[in-house]
Amino acid sequence: MSRDKDRFLNILLISPSILAVFIFIYLFIGWSVRVSLSKWKGLTADYTWNGIKNYLELFADPRFHVDIRNTLIFTGVFVFGSILLGFILAVMLDQGLKGEGFFRSLFLFPMAISYIVTGVVWRWLMNPATGTRTSGLNLLFTNLGLDSLVNEWHTTPTWGIAAIALAAIWQMSGYTMALYLAGLRAIPQELKEAAQIDGASELQIYRHIMLPLLSPVTLSALIILGHMSLKVFDLIVAIAGKQLPLDVPAIYMWQITFDGLFYGKGAAIGILLLISVAVLIIPYIRYTLRMEREENEN
């Protein structure tokens, strides 16, 4: 009887959270799906059935094609750069560096600030102006005699979105560093010592022992960074504003919904973003649950 009472109290305790999650997440997702299948345009709600026409129009829209291309470029540069730099920083700190606590905090600090602040700082650093108006990184390159590195950054045609990814790498590489450093510290030191006795070099140890053992960390970083890149909005707006060459689905959704008042098509973009994130998250959750189940069985 006491066990049933405790169970009832536990359910009663978490029921407000369950209700809030149901209403503000799942109910709103369902409502967004319904809006995406409607002809709603303007401030007056219009739930007239429109089928999947909003989605078909999006896939035929040249601007949406630009959004997809920019998202792929940004995701590739951001995820690869953050993982590579984070791993390098973790390896450096794992060598018993003096003042490790200071450097660890220093590398993690950018993660503590918002994308808006990062965007404001990097907008100045990546100022594309030249001549007497040169500033930021271009001025640094000029003073160091590295004129070949001076460029237009985010105003560069086609690949300007990759320059914005540099700011995101700066902000999130410390996070991946923390993930890899925790993974490195969890690997038994005996494995490394045994490899050294067998004559393996430091590079071979990291390539053939450390990296394979860190594959779960790499997978986690890929999922986390990947889903963040799909939803990027504030960083791009803070650096370059709303420009078509740097357009991404989140910016398009904002403009078509709140500027154009085409709520049906805006909701369709939101649902597509949700599906793209789910494609990354759901397999990862299934993989994590399977690994936990196998560990419990063993």
C-alpha positions in Angstrom: 0.0 0.0 0.0 2.8 2.4 0.8 4.5 1.6 -2.5 1.3 2.5 -4.4 1.0 5.7 -2.4 4.6 6.6 -3.2 4.0 5.9 -6.9 0.9 8.0 -7.0 2.7 10.9 -5.2 5.6 10.6 -7.7 3.2 10.8 -10.7 1.4 13.7 -9.1 4.7 15.5 -8.5 5.8 15.3 -12.2 2.4 15.7 -13.7 2.7 19.5 -14.1 5.9 19.1 -16.0 4.4 16.3 -18.2 1.4 18.6 -18.9 3.6 21.5 -19.8 5.7 19.5 -22.1 2.6 18.0 -23.8 1.1 21.5 -24.3 4.1 23.6 -25.2 6.0 21.1 -27.2 3.9 18.3 -28.7 0.6 20.2 -29.0 2.3 23.2 -30.6 4.2 20.9 -33.0 0.9 19.4 -34.0 -0.6 22.9 -34.4 2.4 23.9 -36.6 1.9 20.9 -38.8 -1.8 21.9 -39.3 -0.8 25.5 -40.1 1.8 24.2 -42.6 -1.0 22.4 -44.4 -3.2 25.5 -44.6 -3.5 28.6 -46.8 -3.0 31.0 -43.8 -1.7 34.3 -45.1 -2.2 37.5 -43.2 -3.1 38.4 -39.6 -6.4 36.5 -39.7 -6.2 32.8 -39.2 -7.1 30.7 -42.2 -7.1 27.0 -41.8 -8.3 26.2 -45.3 -6.8 22.9 -46.3 -3.9 23.3 -48.7 -2.3 19.9 -48.6 1.4 19.7 -49.2 1.4 22.6 -51.6 3.4 24.8 -49.2 6.1 22.2 -49.1 6.1 21.7 -52.9 6.4 25.5 -53.4 9.3 25.6 -51.0 11.3 22.8 -52.9 10.6 24.7 -56.1 11.7 28.0 -54.7 15.2 29.1 -55.8 15.7 31.0 -52.5 15.1 27.8 -50.6 17.7 26.1 -52.8 20.2 28.8 -51.6 19.2 28.1 -48.0 19.9 24.4 -48.3 23.3 25.0 -50.0 24.3 27.6 -47.3 23.2 25.2 -44.6 25.3 22.4 -46.0 28.4 24.6 -46.3 27.9 26.1 -42.8 27.4 22.7 -41.3 30.4 21.1 -43.0 32.8 23.9 -42.0 31.4 24.4 -38.6 31.2 20.7 -37.5 34.6 19.7 -39.0 36.4 22.8 -37.7 35.0 22.5 -34.2 35.8 18.8 -33.9 39.3 19.2 -35.3 40.2 22.2 -33.2 38.5 20.8 -30.1 40.5 17.6 -30.4 43.8 19.4 -30.9 43.2 21.5 -27.8 42.2 18.5 -25.8 45.4 16.6 -26.8 47.5 19.7 -25.8 45.8 19.9 -22.4 46.2 16.2 -21.9 50.0 16.5 -21.9 50.1 17.8 -18.4 50.4 21.4 -19.4 51.1 23.9 -16.6 48.2 26.1 -15.8 45.8 23.6 -17.4 42.8 24.9 -15.4 43.4 28.5 -16.7 43.6 27.4 -20.3 40.6 25.1 -20.0 38.5 28.0 -18.7 39.9 30.2 -21.4 38.9 27.8 -24.2 35.5 27.3 -22.6 34.7 30.9 -22.1 33.4 31.6 -25.7 30.7 29.0 -25.1 29.4 31.1 -22.1 28.4 34.0 -24.3 25.5 34.3 -26.8 25.7 34.1 -30.5 24.6 37.7 -30.7 27.7 38.8 -28.7 29.9 36.6 -30.8 28.4 38.0 -34.0 28.9 41.6 -32.9 32.6 40.9 -32.1 33.3 38.9 -35.3 31.5 41.5 -37.5 34.3 43.9 -36.5 37.0 41.2 -36.8 35.8 40.2 -40.3 35.3 43.8 -41.6 35.7 43.4 -45.4 36.8 47.0 -45.8 40.3 47.7 -47.2 42.5 50.8 -47.5 42.2 53.4 -44.7 39.2 51.7 -43.3 40.9 48.4 -42.8 40.3 46.9 -39.3 40.1 43.6 -37.5 41.8 40.5 -39.0 42.5 42.3 -42.4 44.4 45.0 -40.5 46.4 42.3 -38.6 47.3 40.5 -41.8 48.4 43.8 -43.4 50.6 44.7 -40.5 52.2 41.3 -40.5 52.9 41.5 -44.2 50.4 38.7 -45.0 48.5 40.7 -47.6 47.5 37.4 -49.4 45.3 36.5 -46.5 43.3 39.8 -46.7 39.9 39.0 -48.0 36.2 40.0 -48.1 35.2 37.4 -45.5 31.4 37.0 -45.4 30.8 39.3 -48.4 32.7 36.8 -50.6 30.3 35.4 -53.3 29.2 31.7 -52.8 31.5 30.9 -49.8 30.7 33.9 -47.6 28.7 31.6 -45.3 31.9 29.6 -44.6 33.5 32.7 -43.1 30.6 33.0 -40.6 31.2 29.4 -39.7 34.6 30.5 -38.3 32.9 32.6 -35.6 30.8 29.5 -34.7 34.0 27.4 -34.6 35.6 29.9 -32.2 32.5 29.7 -29.9 32.0 25.9 -29.8 35.5 24.4 -30.2 36.0 24.8 -26.4 32.9 22.6 -25.9 34.3 19.9 -28.1 37.6 20.3 -26.3 35.9 19.5 -23.0 34.2 16.4 -24.5 37.4 15.1 -25.9 39.4 15.9 -22.8 36.9 14.0 -20.7 37.2 11.1 -23.1 41.0 11.1 -23.1 41.1 11.1 -19.3 38.7 8.1 -19.2 41.1 6.0 -21.3 43.3 3.8 -19.1 46.9 5.0 -19.0 48.0 1.4 -19.2 47.0 1.2 -22.9 49.2 4.1 -23.8 52.1 2.8 -21.8 51.8 -0.7 -23.4 51.8 0.9 -26.9 54.9 2.9 -26.0 56.7 -0.2 -24.8 55.8 -1.8 -28.2 57.5 1.1 -29.9 54.5 3.0 -31.1 55.0 6.7 -31.7 52.8 9.4 -30.1 51.0 9.9 -33.5 50.4 6.2 -33.9 49.0 5.9 -30.3 46.5 8.7 -31.0 45.6 7.4 -34.5 45.2 3.7 -33.7 44.2 3.7 -30.0 42.9 7.0 -28.8 40.7 7.9 -31.8 38.9 4.6 -32.1 38.2 4.7 -28.3 36.9 8.3 -28.7 34.4 7.4 -31.4 31.4 7.8 -29.0 32.6 11.2 -28.1 33.0 12.1 -31.8 29.5 10.9 -32.5 28.1 13.0 -29.7 29.9 16.0 -30.9 28.6 15.4 -34.5 25.0 15.2 -33.3 25.2 18.2 -31.0 27.0 20.5 -33.4 25.0 19.2 -36.4 21.6 20.1 -34.9 22.9 23.5 -33.8 24.1 24.3 -37.3 20.7 23.4 -38.8 19.0 26.1 -36.7 21.6 28.9 -37.0 19.9 32.3 -37.1 21.2 34.9 -34.7 24.9 34.6 -35.5 24.3 35.3 -39.2 22.0 38.2 -38.5 24.4 39.7 -36.0 27.3 39.5 -38.5 25.8 40.3 -41.8 22.1 41.0 -41.4 19.5 39.4 -43.6 21.2 39.0 -47.0 20.1 36.6 -49.7 23.7 35.2 -50.3 23.9 34.3 -46.6 20.3 33.1 -46.3 19.4 30.0 -44.3 16.1 28.3 -43.6 15.7 30.0 -40.2 16.1 33.5 -41.6 13.7 32.6 -44.5 11.2 31.3 -42.0 11.4 34.6 -40.0 11.0 36.8 -43.0 8.2 34.9 -44.7 6.2 34.5 -41.5 6.6 37.9 -39.7 7.5 40.2 -42.7 5.4 38.5 -45.4 2.7 37.2 -43.0 2.6 33.9 -44.9 2.2 31.7 -41.9 1.4 28.5 -43.8 4.7 28.5 -45.7 6.6 29.7 -42.6 5.2 26.8 -40.6 6.3 24.4 -43.4 9.9 25.6 -43.1 9.7 25.1 -39.3 8.5 21.5 -39.8 11.2 20.8 -42.3 13.8 22.1 -39.8 12.2 19.9 -37.1 12.4 16.8 -39.4 16.1 17.6 -40.3 17.0 17.8 -36.6 15.0 14.6 -35.8 17.0 12.8 -38.5 20.1 13.5 -36.5 18.7 13.1 -32.9 16.5 10.0 -33.1 19.2 7.6 -34.4 21.6 9.0 -31.7 19.0 8.4 -29.0 18.4 4.9 -30.2 22.1 4.2 -30.3 22.6 5.5 -26.8 19.7 3.5 -25.4 21.0 0.3 -27.1 24.5 0.9 -25.6 23.1 1.4 -22.2 21.0 -1.7 -22.5 24.0 -3.8 -23.6 26.0 -2.4 -20.7 23.3 -3.3 -18.2 23.0 -6.8 -19.6 26.8 -7.3 -19.3 
